[in-house]
Amino acid sequence: MKIYTKTGDEGRTKLYGGVPVFKDDPRVAAYGTLDELNATLGLALALDPEGELGLERLRGVQEDLFVLGSRLAAADPERMERKGALPQFDRNRVGELEAWIDELDAELPPLDSFILPGGGPAGAQLHVARTICRRAERKVTSLLRERPELVEVALPYMNRLSDLLFTLARAANAEEGRPEDRWLPMRQRESAAAGALDSNTDG
């Protein structure tokens, strides 16, 4: 089977099931952004090859994203599920993400301000993944009014996943000993800078 088909040369593609659509169709944009998110999670995993940061469980998330993407890409997902041609999504996965978040959060210092994205390579990459996840959530939400049956499971999952990726970024940076840079409004920043200057000039 050839990688190139030339069917996209005129800006079209086909949904799973053979229905032709333009490549800027909202469904294509939604499952394409899920694919982008999946790829960036692969990079996060590559930054933790020995599993020292506890990211190996993200492989299960990658599987979830393939299942959700296949549902969004299917011309008639209900019919394909009945025929066994489309995997069903395990609704318990949302609760499992929540449990993972709670597990990580119990080991982290409480949040008292916004955090500037960054830290170590893995933590910074997880922050990137979080923002792509939010974009994917917006793309999926755009389908809600016309095809609510497509996204009734996807939206809660995507919402919880973005929270998980934020918490994972914090946990990865904590594991690597990377302090979190807090966002301070300008007045507080100037006050903090003045206090640091005073302490440096004493004596």
Secondary structure, DSSP 8 states (H G I E B T S, - for coil): --S--SGGGGTEEE-BTS-EEETTSHHHHHHHHHHHHHHHHHHHHHT-TT-TTS-TTHHHHHHHHHHHHHHHHBSSHHHHHHTT-S----THHHHHHHHHHHHHHTTS----S-B-S-SSHHHHHHHHHHHHHHHHHHHHHTTTTT-HHHHTTHHHHHHHHHHHHHHHHHHHHHHTT----B---HHHHHHHHHHHHHHHH--
